Amino acid sequence: MHLCPKQAIDLENKLNLSKYGLEWSSLGDILYQWRIHPDYNSIKCNTTFKVTEEQYKWIQDNIMNVTTDDKCFELIL
């Protein structure tokens, strides 16, 4: 699944307010770092991140729809 920075920060905010906020802190951390586009700013993290099936399902249920081809980050199951 590919994400743009806008989707990443929206998911990070939703995750912080969810019951998984503390348990999935590493996912929250990467989503927060992905709020910055790597083509325009230097980021100090990978542009891919491996998630569990449960995390992937939660993301699918909570991701905002955007119409952009600017999806520079990837979540891997």
N, C-alpha and C positions, 0 to 999 in steps of 0.2 A: 504494500500500500504506500502510495506516495503522498506527501504532504507539502503544502506551502507554508511559509512563516505565519500567515494569518490563522491557518487551521491549527498549527502547533500551539500558539499562545492561547487560542480559544480552548483547546483540549486541556492544556495545562491548568487553566483557570477552573474548568469543570472538574478536573481530577482533584484539585486541591479541596473542592467543596464536597467531594464524594467520600464514601466510606473507605475508599482505597487510597486516599491522600497520603497517609503515612506508609502504608504497606508497599505501595508502588512508587516510593520516592525517587528511585533511579529513573523511572519513566518520566516522572514530573520534571526532574532535573534536565533531562535531554530535551524535552518539549520546550522548557523555558529557554534553553540555549538556542534552540531552533527558531526563536522569534526573530532572529537576525538573518537576513539573506546572505549566503556565503559569496555570492557574486559581487556584492557591494561592500561588504565588511569582512574583516578577518574574524573567523570563529575558531575556537579552540576545542572542537569536538568532532567526532565522526558525523558524516551525513547519513549513516545507516545505524539502525538500532534493532536488536533482536527482542521480540516480545513473546509472551506466552499466549496460548490460545485464548485464555480468559481475558487477557489484556486486549488482544486483537478484537475480540467480540465487543468488549466495552467501547473500544475506539470506534468500531463500526456503528454502534448504537448512538454515539455522542458526537461524531464528527460533523462539522458544518459543511454544507455544500457550497463550493465556490466554482466559478467559471474562469479558471486560469490554467495556463500551461506552465506556470511558474512553480511547479511542485519539485523542489530540489532535495527533499529529504525522503528517506525510505524506511518504513518499518517492516521488518522481516519476521515471518512466523517460523 
